[in-house]
Amino acid sequence: MAPDGNDRMAAPRDLPAVRQMSVAEAHALLASGGSVLVDTRSRNLFDNAHATGAISLPLSEIEAAHGAITLDGVPPDRLILLYCA
């Protein structure tokens, strides 16, 4: 039962919006298919090198959209793992 007393399942949006996690936890989420890896560096840096399977969404675009971003082709039930390096 949800904390508010309703009999609904907790949706991903009920989780903290942003949190840090270990590399091992990120690997496990990616391996389970429940997440997508997003590289927040500039497109030039992404094109130069990026993690296998990552998609590019530069932080500048996230900021320009005031955080209201959509990732085409990513199911809404997937966790989005943001990284920069």
N, C-alpha and C positions, 0 to 999 in steps of 0.2 A: 504494500500500500504506500502511496506517495505521502510525503510529510504533511500535505494539506488535508489528508484523509480521503482523497479520491482513490478509486481502484484502478488508476491508470498506470501504465509503465512509465518509468522515467525516460524521457527522450534525451538525445545527446545535448540539446539546447538547455537542459536542466543542469548540466555540468558547468563548472567554472569556464568562463569564456576563454581565458588564457592561463596556461600554467606551464611550468618547465617540466621536462621529463628527462630521464637518462637515455643514453644512446641505446642501451639494451631494451628499454621499454619501447622506444620508437621502432627498433628492428622488429620486435614482437608484433606491434600493431600493423606494421607494413606486411609482415609475413602472413598475418591472419586475413589480410584483404579488407580490413575495416578502416583503412585510412589512405590518404594520398599525401605524397611528399611535395611540398611547394618551396621552391627556391625564391627568396625575396630580394636577391641581389639584382643589379641592373641586367638588362638583356645581354649587354656585351660580355659581362662576366659569366653569365649563364651559358652563352654560346661558346665561350672559351673552355669551360669545364663545369660539370655539375654531377650530382649524385645520380646513379642509375635509376631511371623511372621517374625522376622529378619533373615537375612542370614549372614553368616560369611565371611568376607574378611579382614584379618589382614592388618594393615597399612604397616607392613614389606613387604607383597606381593605387595602392591600398589607401594611402593618405589622401590622395585626390578624391577618392570615392568616400571619404570619411568612414572607412571601415566597412561600408556596405558593398561588399564584393560578391560576385558570383563566379563560379568556376564551371564553365561549360563542360558538360559531359561527366561531371563528378556527382554521383548520387548524394542526395541531401543527408543520408544517414551515415556518411563517411566522416571520420574525423580528419581535419586538415592539419597536417604537421608542417609548420613553417620553420625554415632554417635559413641561415646566412653564414658564410664562412669566409 
